[in-house]
Amino acid sequence: MTGIFFKKEIWKKYSQHLFLAFFLVVFVLGLFYVYFMNFAVLSMAERNSNLKKITEIKRDIQGLETQYIKKLEEFDIAYAKSIGFVESGPVGYIYRQKSVAIR
């Protein structure tokens, strides 16, 4: 009987400390939860912002590619002659049948 009394007495003595320790653990876990949820929300917001920037850059690249294709369509033989280029004669290649290195 004294063993049970002794356990109840210890419980009464330390119950407030145990409650405070439990409350502190729950509070710290709550802070971690809020911190990591805030981090996740900020990461998602930054990701969405980056996706919008990537979309704008892709749109700019498509515009530049369209301009490039239009410029390529302008270059033909008539345009080249109009800016001063002339046609060259037949192309002759010089080649050597012997190897360059001599033993």
PESULZI-V613265 format. One record per backbone hydrogen bond with DSSP energy under -0.5 kcal/mol. NH is the residue of the N-H (numbers start at 0). CO is the residue of the C=O. If there is no record, write none. Layout:
# PESULZI-V613265
nh->{NH	NH}
co->{CO	CO}
This chain:
# PESULZI-V613265
nh->{4	5	6	7	8	9	10	11	12	13	14	17	18	19	20	21	22	23	24	25	26	27	28	29	30	31	32	33	34	35	36	37	38	39	40	41	42	43	44	45	46	47	48	49	50	51	52	53	54	55	56	57	58	59	60	61	62	63	64	65	66	67	68	69	70	71	72	73	73	74	75	79	80	81	82	83	84}
co->{0	1	2	3	4	5	6	7	8	9	10	13	14	15	16	17	18	19	20	21	22	23	24	25	26	27	28	29	30	31	32	33	34	35	36	37	38	39	40	41	42	43	44	45	46	47	48	49	50	51	52	53	54	55	56	57	58	59	60	61	62	63	64	65	66	67	68	69	70	70	73	75	76	77	78	80	79}
